Amino acid sequence: MKIKNIYIAVLGLGLFTSSCSLEEVNPSGVTVDKVAATKAGFNKLVASCYFDLSRYFYGRNLLLVTEGGTDIWTADLNSSSNQNYMKYASGGAMSLDMAKDYWNGAYDAINYCNIVILRADKVTDFSSDQEKNALVAEAHFLRALYYFHLVEQFGPVPLTILETESPVFESFRTPQLEVYEKVILPDLRFAADNLPTTPAEAGRPSKKAAIGLLAKACLQTKEYGTDKYLEEAITAAKKLIDAPATYNTRLYANFVDNFNAANNKNNLEALYQLPYSQNYGSTNLYDHNNDFKRFYATPTAFGAIVSAGFQTVVGRWSGGNFMPTKYLMDVFKNPDGSLDPRYALSFQTSWTANTNYNWTVDAIRQFDRVGAAVPAGTSVNNTELAIKIVRPEEPGYAAEQATKLAQKYIVVDYKDLYADDQKVKMKYTRINQSPGEVDNPFIRFYPSLTKFNSGSLISPRANSYTSDAYATVMRLGEVYLIAAEAEFYLRGANSTAAGFVNALRTRVVGQQVSAADISLQFLLDERARELCGEYGRWYDLKRTGKLNKAYLMQKNPDVGQYFADGTHGLRPIPQGQIDAISNPVGYQNPGY
């Protein structure tokens, strides 16, 4: 889909034909009526429904509002970076425009979806109703996806299913469950019935996308005090679980196959992907999927690792936005003290040198080396081990920990990163060099999520780096956990719910669970183990009633200390929306 800005510009002129002269404003004579009259023009309208998805959402900044501010992440170095998203403005006032791109982008796209849905019957050259309905189903799927993010981010939102033909100045907000019942769920049912099994081309949804998102949306309605759609969530989930080949999907036998470059652009476990490349699917040629930057530690803080010349090498980026919390690290511990295999499969915990390096006096002091073991001039050669993160559950930890300050490579003890109070350790007490308390030098090195190291990093222009990786909106692995959670809500902890969990654990050779293990917190923990970083944690906490100060203080006090109940469970309505309407009083969310 070559989504061109000109489509937006040309079609935008047609949206206000009722209040202006076409002869004065649009001498070309191109209107929505003319564009929508033929299949070729109608396809351009369908393509316009996608534009904002790659402009603002997946692969762009969506991670900040779907993973930030939760129990599993804090800001890089536990700093105030991206504080509106990561730490709820660190106790200060949030910008009312912090989430405006999602609001504006979603409604821009929804209007195009409405045009497609309402004008399909006027197209004169479709070969069949099936061809027409497949295109209309794309608009239904996308409209549901946009509204899903709107209601989960902003709460009650304006609900429109009509084409905007003239300015509208009065705005009313529709309750979340009503948006689900009137648009999101019906749209996804229609899409599931009418989308093809195989997408027409990369970036277009197919049946598995609609069925998966339907299961997800039905489960999310639990947040609004209803069990009405939980059985439908299970039914939809089981369609994909029981007959994956029918829908051209499957669970990969190896968990990491979801995230490697070889499968990225033809990922069978992915239910829907958004493409990025030099040719299409992005807002410009120079800035594509930037999720790969988000989760890297800063290995270049040690001189044996340099950025120059390695910016396009997967696994060599330095300096991200998301640092894992102690809770996220601990959630991978099994009851017997071993580690769930998904820890090693999801995180990079060691780096090799990519230059020849000699220890300096300053570095010896900074990293508190035992001087006799690591004197000035000690060399770390290119390709030798440079940084290694260790934790108590791993074999050999005790020996590694005992000699960590006498090694020429940096040994980062898990206990040097996190304190028993669940907080990130901001200070370190040196014992070998200039003893005393200093800023923690090891905080720069933390386990770094590798799920987005799945594409080729490119430099389309000087000093600009981006990725051509497709962004996976949802994958089949999540569907198993949707089914488990819905089953738990309806019938309690049982072997059926445990079976859905065990299917995912079997493929990583993880420990099996029984019905006795199933609880709401267990399922939330399991989602962290399986899905951390995959655009959903904020919604998980909302749905399970955990997006509150008490829970966040328990799991992630570095973030929880700033969370305000009654306010931060929703984003502020953008100021531009407030300024544009004739009834702004009481329109804003509480606390903003």
C-alpha positions as CSV (number, residue, x, y, z in Angstrom):
1,M,0.0,0.0,0.0
2,K,1.7,3.1,-1.2
3,I,0.0,5.7,1.1
4,K,0.7,9.1,-0.4
5,N,0.3,12.4,1.4
6,I,-1.5,13.7,-1.7
7,Y,-4.4,11.4,-1.0
8,I,-4.9,13.1,2.3
9,A,-4.6,16.6,0.9
10,V,-6.9,16.0,-2.1
11,L,-9.5,14.1,-0.2
12,G,-9.4,16.6,2.6
13,L,-10.6,19.3,0.3
14,G,-13.7,17.2,-0.3
15,L,-14.7,17.0,3.3
16,F,-15.9,20.6,3.4
17,T,-17.8,20.8,0.1
18,S,-21.0,21.8,1.9
19,S,-19.6,25.1,3.1
20,C,-17.3,26.3,0.3
21,S,-17.2,26.7,-3.4
22,L,-15.4,24.0,-5.3
23,E,-14.6,26.5,-8.1
24,E,-12.8,28.7,-5.6
25,V,-11.1,26.1,-3.4
26,N,-10.6,23.0,-5.5
27,P,-10.3,23.9,-9.2
28,S,-9.2,20.4,-10.1
29,G,-12.7,19.2,-9.5
30,V,-11.5,16.2,-7.5
31,T,-13.9,15.4,-4.7
32,V,-14.6,12.4,-2.4
33,D,-17.7,11.7,-4.6
34,K,-15.5,11.3,-7.7
35,V,-12.7,9.4,-6.0
36,A,-15.1,7.0,-4.3
37,A,-17.1,6.3,-7.5
38,T,-14.6,3.8,-8.9
39,K,-12.7,0.8,-7.5
40,A,-9.4,2.5,-8.1
41,G,-10.4,5.6,-6.2
42,F,-12.0,3.6,-3.5
43,N,-8.7,1.7,-3.0
44,K,-7.0,5.1,-2.4
45,L,-9.6,5.8,0.3
46,V,-8.9,2.5,1.9
47,A,-5.2,3.2,1.8
48,S,-5.8,6.5,3.6
49,C,-7.2,4.6,6.6
50,Y,-3.8,3.2,7.3
51,F,-1.7,6.4,7.1
52,D,-2.0,7.4,10.8
53,L,-1.3,3.9,12.0
54,S,2.3,4.1,10.7
55,R,2.6,7.8,11.4
56,Y,1.8,7.7,15.2
57,F,1.2,4.2,16.5
58,Y,3.1,0.9,16.1
59,G,6.8,1.4,15.4
60,R,6.5,5.0,16.4
61,N,5.7,6.2,19.9
62,L,2.9,3.9,21.0
63,L,5.2,2.0,23.4
64,L,5.4,5.1,25.6
65,V,1.7,5.0,26.3
66,T,1.1,1.2,26.3
67,E,4.2,0.1,28.2
68,G,5.4,3.2,30.1
69,G,4.2,4.0,33.6
70,T,3.5,0.4,34.5
71,D,4.9,-2.2,36.9
72,I,7.5,-3.6,34.5
73,W,9.4,-0.6,33.3
74,T,11.0,2.6,34.6
75,A,12.7,5.2,32.6
76,D,16.3,4.6,31.3
77,L,18.7,5.0,34.2
78,N,15.6,5.5,36.4
79,S,15.7,9.1,35.2
80,S,13.0,11.7,34.5
81,S,13.3,11.0,30.7
82,N,9.9,10.9,29.0
83,Q,8.5,11.7,32.4
84,N,4.9,12.3,31.3
85,Y,4.7,8.7,30.1
86,M,7.2,6.9,32.3
87,K,6.7,8.6,35.6
88,Y,3.4,10.6,35.4
89,A,5.3,13.9,35.2
90,S,7.3,13.0,38.3
91,G,4.7,14.6,40.4
92,G,4.4,17.7,38.3
93,A,1.6,18.8,35.9
94,M,1.4,16.8,32.7
95,S,1.2,18.5,29.3
96,L,-2.4,18.3,28.1
97,D,-1.1,17.5,24.7
98,M,1.0,14.5,25.8
99,A,-1.2,12.1,23.8
100,K,-2.6,14.4,21.2
101,D,-1.1,12.5,18.3
102,Y,-3.1,9.4,19.1
103,W,-6.3,11.4,19.5
104,N,-5.8,13.4,16.3
105,G,-4.4,10.5,14.3
106,A,-7.1,8.1,15.3
107,Y,-10.0,10.5,14.5
108,D,-8.3,11.5,11.2
109,A,-8.2,7.8,10.2
110,I,-11.7,7.0,11.6
111,N,-13.1,9.5,9.3
112,Y,-11.6,7.8,6.3
113,C,-12.9,4.4,7.7
114,N,-16.3,5.9,7.8
115,I,-16.1,7.2,4.3
116,V,-15.1,3.7,3.1
117,I,-17.8,1.9,5.0
118,L,-20.6,4.3,4.0
119,R,-19.7,4.8,0.3
120,A,-18.9,1.2,-0.7
121,D,-22.3,0.6,-2.2
122,K,-21.8,3.6,-4.6
123,V,-18.8,2.1,-6.3
124,T,-19.8,0.9,-9.7
125,D,-17.1,-1.5,-10.8
126,F,-16.5,-4.1,-8.1
127,S,-16.4,-7.5,-9.6
128,S,-18.4,-9.0,-6.7
129,D,-19.9,-8.3,-3.3
130,Q,-17.1,-10.4,-1.8
131,E,-14.5,-8.1,-3.3
132,K,-16.3,-5.0,-2.0
133,N,-16.9,-6.5,1.5
134,A,-13.2,-7.5,1.8
135,L,-12.2,-3.9,1.4
136,V,-14.9,-2.6,3.6
137,A,-13.8,-5.1,6.2
138,E,-10.4,-3.6,6.3
139,A,-12.0,-0.2,7.3
140,H,-14.1,-2.0,10.0
141,F,-11.0,-3.7,11.4
142,L,-9.0,-0.4,11.4
143,R,-11.8,1.6,12.9
144,A,-12.1,-0.9,15.7
145,L,-8.4,-0.8,16.3
146,Y,-8.3,3.0,16.5
147,Y,-11.3,3.2,18.8
148,F,-9.8,0.5,21.0
149,H,-6.8,2.7,21.7
150,L,-8.9,5.8,22.1
151,V,-11.2,4.4,24.8
152,E,-8.3,2.7,26.6
153,Q,-6.2,5.8,26.6
154,F,-8.8,8.6,27.1
155,G,-11.9,6.9,28.5
156,P,-15.2,8.1,27.2
157,V,-14.7,9.5,23.7
158,P,-16.7,11.1,20.9
159,L,-18.3,8.3,18.9
160,T,-18.8,8.9,15.2
161,I,-19.7,6.4,12.5
162,L,-20.6,9.1,9.9
163,E,-18.5,10.9,7.3
164,T,-17.5,14.4,8.4
165,E,-18.7,16.7,5.7
166,S,-18.6,20.0,7.6
167,P,-17.1,21.3,10.8
168,V,-18.7,20.1,14.0
169,F,-18.3,22.3,17.1
170,E,-20.3,20.5,19.7
171,S,-18.8,17.3,21.1
172,F,-20.1,14.6,23.4
173,R,-18.2,11.7,24.9
174,T,-19.6,8.2,24.8
175,P,-18.9,5.7,27.7
176,Q,-16.3,3.1,27.0
177,L,-18.4,0.0,27.1
178,E,-20.9,1.7,24.7
179,V,-18.1,2.3,22.2
180,Y,-17.2,-1.4,22.5
181,E,-20.8,-2.5,22.0
182,K,-21.7,-0.1,19.2
183,V,-18.5,-0.1,17.1
184,I,-15.5,-2.1,18.2
185,L,-17.1,-5.5,18.6
186,P,-19.5,-5.3,15.7
187,D,-16.7,-4.0,13.4
188,L,-14.4,-6.9,14.4
189,R,-17.2,-9.4,13.8
190,F,-17.8,-8.0,10.4
191,A,-14.1,-8.0,9.6
192,A,-13.7,-11.6,10.8
193,D,-16.5,-12.7,8.5
194,N,-15.4,-10.8,5.4
195,L,-11.6,-10.4,5.4
196,P,-9.6,-13.0,3.4
197,T,-7.7,-15.8,5.0
198,T,-4.5,-14.5,3.3
199,P,-4.0,-10.7,3.3
200,A,-4.0,-9.0,-0.1
201,E,-0.5,-7.6,0.6
202,A,1.7,-6.8,3.5
203,G,0.1,-4.5,6.0
204,R,-3.5,-5.5,5.2
205,P,-5.4,-7.5,7.9
206,S,-6.8,-11.0,7.3
207,K,-9.3,-13.1,9.2
208,K,-6.7,-14.1,11.9
209,A,-6.1,-10.4,12.7
210,A,-9.8,-9.7,13.2
211,I,-10.4,-12.8,15.2
212,G,-7.4,-12.2,17.5
213,L,-8.4,-8.5,18.1
214,L,-12.0,-9.6,18.7
215,A,-10.8,-11.9,21.4
216,K,-8.6,-9.2,22.9
217,A,-11.4,-6.6,22.8
218,C,-14.0,-8.9,24.3
219,L,-11.6,-9.7,27.2
220,Q,-10.9,-5.9,27.7
221,T,-14.6,-5.3,28.4
222,K,-14.1,-7.0,31.7
223,E,-12.5,-3.6,32.8
224,Y,-16.0,-2.1,32.6
225,G,-17.7,-4.5,35.0
226,T,-19.2,-7.0,32.6
227,D,-18.7,-10.7,31.9
228,K,-21.0,-10.5,28.9
229,Y,-18.3,-10.9,26.3
230,L,-15.9,-13.3,28.0
231,E,-17.4,-16.4,26.4
232,E,-17.0,-14.7,23.0
233,A,-13.4,-14.0,23.9
234,I,-12.8,-17.7,24.5
235,T,-14.7,-18.7,21.3
236,A,-12.7,-16.4,19.2
237,A,-9.5,-17.4,20.8
238,K,-10.2,-21.1,20.3
239,K,-10.8,-20.6,16.6
240,L,-7.2,-19.7,16.2
241,I,-5.9,-22.1,18.8
242,D,-7.7,-25.2,17.6
243,A,-7.4,-24.6,13.9
244,P,-4.3,-22.4,13.3
245,A,-3.7,-23.8,9.8
246,T,-7.1,-22.7,8.7
247,Y,-6.2,-19.1,9.4
248,N,-2.6,-19.3,8.2
249,T,-1.0,-19.0,11.6
250,R,0.8,-21.2,14.1
251,L,2.9,-21.0,17.3
252,Y,6.5,-21.2,16.5
253,A,8.3,-24.1,18.1
254,N,11.0,-21.7,19.2
255,F,9.9,-18.6,21.1
256,V,12.7,-16.4,19.6
257,D,11.5,-17.2,16.1
258,N,8.9,-14.5,16.7
259,F,11.6,-11.9,16.9
260,N,14.4,-12.8,14.5
261,A,15.1,-11.1,11.2
262,A,14.5,-14.2,9.1
263,N,10.8,-14.3,10.1
264,N,10.1,-10.7,10.5
265,K,8.5,-10.0,7.2
266,N,6.7,-13.3,7.0
267,N,5.9,-14.0,10.6
268,L,3.4,-16.9,10.9
269,E,2.7,-16.3,14.6
270,A,1.9,-12.7,13.9
271,L,-1.8,-12.0,13.5
272,Y,-1.2,-8.6,12.1
273,Q,1.9,-6.6,11.1
274,L,2.5,-3.1,10.0
275,P,5.2,-2.9,7.3
276,Y,8.0,-0.4,7.1
277,S,10.5,0.0,4.3
278,Q,12.2,2.5,2.0
279,N,9.3,2.1,-0.4
280,Y,6.1,2.4,1.6
281,G,4.4,2.2,5.0
282,S,6.1,5.2,6.6
283,T,5.6,8.9,6.8
284,N,8.9,9.5,5.0
285,L,12.0,7.8,3.6
286,Y,14.2,8.6,6.6
287,D,12.2,7.6,9.7
288,H,10.6,4.2,10.0
289,N,10.2,1.7,12.8
290,N,12.0,3.1,15.8
291,D,10.9,0.6,18.5
292,F,14.4,-1.0,18.3
293,K,15.9,2.0,20.1
294,R,13.6,1.8,23.1
295,F,15.0,-1.0,25.2
296,Y,18.8,-0.7,24.9
297,A,21.0,-0.1,27.9
298,T,24.1,2.1,27.5
299,P,27.0,-0.3,27.0
300,T,29.0,2.5,25.5
301,A,29.5,3.8,29.1
302,F,32.3,1.3,29.1
303,G,35.2,2.2,26.9
304,A,35.5,-1.3,25.3
305,I,32.3,-0.6,23.5
306,V,31.9,2.2,21.0
307,S,29.0,3.4,18.8
308,A,30.9,4.8,15.9
309,G,30.6,2.4,12.9
310,F,28.2,0.1,14.7
311,Q,24.9,2.1,14.6
312,T,23.4,-0.3,12.0
313,V,24.5,-3.5,13.7
314,V,21.6,-5.2,15.4
315,G,22.3,-5.6,19.2
316,R,24.8,-2.7,19.2
317,W,22.5,0.2,19.8
318,S,23.2,2.2,23.0
319,G,20.8,4.4,25.1
320,G,17.1,3.6,25.1
321,N,14.0,4.6,27.1
322,F,12.9,1.6,29.0
323,M,14.7,0.0,31.9
324,P,13.2,-3.2,33.4
325,T,12.0,-3.1,37.0
326,K,12.9,-5.4,39.8
327,Y,9.4,-6.8,39.5
328,L,9.9,-7.7,35.9
329,M,13.2,-9.3,36.6
330,D,11.8,-11.3,39.6
331,V,8.7,-12.4,37.6
332,F,11.0,-14.8,35.7
333,K,12.0,-16.7,38.9
334,N,10.3,-20.0,39.2
335,P,9.1,-21.3,42.6
336,D,12.1,-23.7,42.8
337,G,14.6,-20.8,42.2
338,S,15.3,-21.5,38.6
339,L,14.7,-19.1,35.8
340,D,11.8,-19.2,33.3
341,P,13.6,-19.8,29.9
342,R,11.9,-16.7,28.5
343,Y,14.3,-14.5,30.5
344,A,17.3,-15.6,28.5
345,L,15.2,-15.7,25.3
346,S,14.0,-12.1,25.7
347,F,16.9,-10.1,27.1
348,Q,20.5,-9.4,26.1
349,T,22.7,-9.7,29.2
350,S,26.2,-9.6,27.8
351,W,28.2,-7.6,25.3
352,T,31.5,-8.2,23.6
353,A,34.1,-5.5,23.0
354,N,34.0,-3.9,19.6
355,T,37.3,-2.1,19.9
356,N,40.6,-2.6,21.6
357,Y,40.5,-1.0,25.0
358,N,43.0,-0.4,27.9
359,W,41.7,0.3,31.3
360,T,42.4,3.9,32.5
361,V,42.9,5.2,36.0
362,D,39.6,7.0,35.9
363,A,37.7,3.8,34.7
364,I,39.3,1.8,37.5
365,R,38.0,4.2,40.0
366,Q,34.6,4.5,38.4
367,F,34.0,0.8,38.3
368,D,35.7,0.1,41.6
369,R,38.3,-2.4,40.3
370,V,40.7,-4.3,42.6
371,G,43.8,-2.4,41.6
372,A,46.2,-5.4,41.8
373,A,43.9,-7.5,39.6
374,V,43.1,-4.8,37.0
375,P,46.0,-2.3,36.9
376,A,46.0,0.7,34.5
377,G,46.7,-0.5,31.0
378,T,44.9,-3.9,31.3
379,S,43.6,-4.7,27.9
380,V,40.2,-5.8,26.7
381,N,40.6,-6.8,23.1
382,N,38.1,-6.6,20.3
383,T,35.5,-9.5,20.5
384,E,36.4,-10.3,24.1
385,L,33.7,-10.3,26.8
386,A,33.2,-6.7,27.9
387,I,29.9,-6.6,30.0
388,K,28.1,-9.5,31.7
389,I,25.0,-9.2,33.8
390,V,24.5,-12.0,36.4
391,R,21.8,-12.9,38.8
392,P,21.5,-15.3,41.7
393,E,19.3,-17.8,39.9
394,E,22.0,-18.5,37.3
395,P,24.6,-21.3,37.5
396,G,28.0,-20.0,38.7
397,Y,26.6,-16.8,40.2
398,A,28.3,-17.1,43.5
399,A,31.8,-17.5,42.0
400,E,31.1,-14.6,39.5
401,Q,29.8,-12.4,42.2
402,A,32.7,-13.1,44.6
403,T,35.3,-11.9,42.0
404,K,33.2,-9.3,40.1
405,L,35.5,-6.4,40.9
406,A,38.6,-8.2,40.0
407,Q,37.6,-8.9,36.4
408,K,38.8,-6.9,33.4
409,Y,35.2,-7.1,32.0
410,I,32.3,-5.4,33.8
411,V,30.3,-7.8,35.9
412,V,26.9,-6.3,36.8
413,D,25.3,-8.0,39.7
414,Y,21.5,-7.9,39.7
415,K,21.9,-6.8,43.3
416,D,23.9,-3.8,42.1
417,L,20.9,-2.7,40.1
418,Y,17.9,-3.3,42.4
419,A,17.3,-2.9,46.1
420,D,15.1,-5.1,48.4
421,D,12.5,-2.2,48.4
422,Q,11.8,-2.9,44.7
423,K,13.6,0.3,43.7
424,V,16.4,0.9,41.3
425,K,19.7,1.5,43.2
426,M,20.7,5.0,42.4
427,K,23.8,4.9,44.6
428,Y,26.8,2.6,44.9
429,T,29.3,2.3,47.8
430,R,32.8,1.9,46.5
431,I,35.1,-0.3,48.5
432,N,38.3,-0.6,46.5
433,Q,38.8,2.9,45.0
434,S,38.2,6.1,46.9
435,P,35.7,4.4,49.3
436,G,32.4,6.0,49.8
437,E,29.0,6.5,48.2
438,V,28.7,7.7,44.6
439,D,26.3,7.6,41.8
440,N,25.7,4.1,40.7
441,P,28.0,3.4,37.7
442,F,26.4,0.0,37.0
443,I,22.9,1.5,36.4
444,R,23.9,2.1,32.8
445,F,24.1,-1.7,32.2
446,Y,20.8,-3.6,32.5
447,P,19.1,-6.5,30.8
448,S,17.9,-5.1,27.4
449,L,14.8,-6.5,25.7
450,T,15.7,-8.0,22.3
451,K,12.2,-8.4,20.8
452,F,12.7,-5.5,18.4
453,N,16.1,-6.5,17.2
454,S,14.3,-8.2,14.3
455,G,15.1,-6.0,11.3
456,S,17.9,-4.5,9.4
457,L,19.0,-1.1,10.8
458,I,19.5,1.3,8.0
459,S,21.0,4.8,7.6
460,P,18.9,6.5,4.9
461,R,20.8,9.7,5.4
462,A,23.9,10.9,7.3
463,N,23.6,10.4,11.1
464,S,20.1,9.0,10.8
465,Y,19.3,5.5,11.9
466,T,16.1,3.6,11.6
467,S,14.7,0.1,11.1
468,D,12.9,-1.6,8.2
469,A,11.4,-4.2,10.6
470,Y,7.7,-4.9,10.4
471,A,5.8,-4.0,13.6
472,T,3.8,-6.9,15.1
473,V,0.5,-5.6,16.4
474,M,-0.5,-8.9,17.9
475,R,0.6,-12.5,17.8
476,L,-1.0,-15.9,18.5
477,G,0.9,-16.4,21.7
478,E,-1.2,-13.7,23.3
479,V,-4.4,-15.4,22.3
480,Y,-3.6,-18.3,24.6
481,L,-3.4,-16.0,27.6
482,I,-6.6,-14.2,26.6
483,A,-8.4,-17.6,26.7
484,A,-6.8,-18.4,30.0
485,E,-7.8,-15.2,31.6
486,A,-11.4,-15.3,30.3
487,E,-11.7,-18.9,31.5
488,F,-10.5,-17.9,34.9
489,Y,-13.0,-15.1,35.2
490,L,-15.9,-17.3,34.1
491,R,-15.1,-20.6,35.8
492,G,-12.3,-20.0,38.2
493,A,-8.8,-21.6,38.5
494,N,-9.1,-24.8,36.5
495,S,-7.2,-27.2,34.3
496,T,-8.5,-25.6,31.1
497,A,-7.0,-22.2,32.0
498,A,-3.7,-24.0,33.1
499,G,-3.7,-25.8,29.7
500,F,-3.6,-22.6,27.8
501,V,-0.7,-21.4,29.8
502,N,1.1,-24.7,29.5
503,A,0.9,-24.6,25.7
504,L,3.2,-21.6,25.8
505,R,5.5,-23.0,28.4
506,T,5.9,-26.3,26.5
507,R,7.5,-24.5,23.6
508,V,10.1,-22.9,25.8
509,V,10.6,-26.1,27.8
510,G,9.3,-24.2,30.9
511,Q,7.9,-25.6,34.1
512,Q,4.3,-26.7,33.7
513,V,1.5,-25.3,36.0
514,S,-1.6,-26.8,37.4
515,A,-5.0,-25.4,38.2
516,A,-3.8,-24.6,41.7
517,D,-1.3,-22.1,40.3
518,I,-3.9,-20.0,38.5
519,S,-4.8,-16.7,40.0
520,L,-5.3,-13.2,38.6
521,Q,-1.8,-12.1,39.7
522,F,-0.3,-15.3,38.2
523,L,-2.0,-14.5,34.9
524,L,-0.7,-11.0,35.0
525,D,2.8,-12.3,35.8
526,E,2.5,-14.7,32.9
527,R,1.6,-12.0,30.5
528,A,4.8,-10.1,31.7
529,R,6.9,-13.2,31.0
530,E,5.4,-13.8,27.6
531,L,4.5,-10.4,26.3
532,C,6.7,-7.7,28.0
533,G,7.3,-4.9,25.7
534,E,4.5,-5.8,23.2
535,Y,2.2,-2.8,23.4
536,G,-0.1,-3.9,26.1
537,R,1.0,-3.7,29.7
538,W,-0.9,-0.4,30.5
539,Y,-4.1,-2.0,29.2
540,D,-3.4,-5.2,31.2
541,L,-3.2,-3.2,34.4
542,K,-6.4,-1.3,33.6
543,R,-8.3,-4.5,32.8
544,T,-7.3,-6.3,36.0
545,G,-7.8,-3.3,38.3
546,K,-4.1,-3.0,39.0
547,L,-3.5,0.5,37.5
548,N,-3.5,2.2,40.9
549,K,-1.1,3.7,43.3
550,A,-1.3,0.8,45.8
551,Y,-0.3,-1.8,43.3
552,L,2.4,0.3,41.6
553,M,3.9,1.1,45.0
554,Q,4.1,-2.6,45.7
555,K,5.7,-3.6,42.4
556,N,7.4,-0.4,41.0
557,P,7.6,2.4,43.6
558,D,9.9,4.4,41.4
559,V,6.8,5.0,39.3
560,G,4.1,4.4,41.8
561,Q,5.1,7.3,44.0
562,Y,3.9,9.6,41.3
563,F,0.7,7.9,40.3
564,A,-2.5,9.7,41.3
565,D,-5.6,7.6,41.6
566,G,-8.6,9.0,39.8
567,T,-6.4,10.9,37.3
568,H,-3.6,8.9,35.8
569,G,-5.7,6.0,34.7
570,L,-6.7,8.1,31.7
571,R,-4.7,10.5,29.5
572,P,-5.6,14.2,29.2
573,I,-7.9,15.2,26.4
574,P,-5.7,17.3,24.1
575,Q,-6.0,21.0,24.5
576,G,-6.7,21.5,20.8
577,Q,-9.9,19.4,21.2
578,I,-11.0,21.5,24.2
579,D,-10.3,24.8,22.4
580,A,-12.1,23.7,19.3
581,I,-15.5,22.7,20.8
582,S,-18.4,24.9,21.9
583,N,-19.1,22.9,25.1
584,P,-15.7,22.6,26.8
585,V,-16.9,22.8,30.4
586,G,-16.5,19.4,32.1
587,Y,-15.1,17.8,29.0
588,Q,-11.6,17.3,30.3
589,N,-10.7,14.2,32.2
590,P,-10.5,14.5,36.1
591,G,-7.3,16.0,37.5
592,Y,-6.0,17.7,34.3
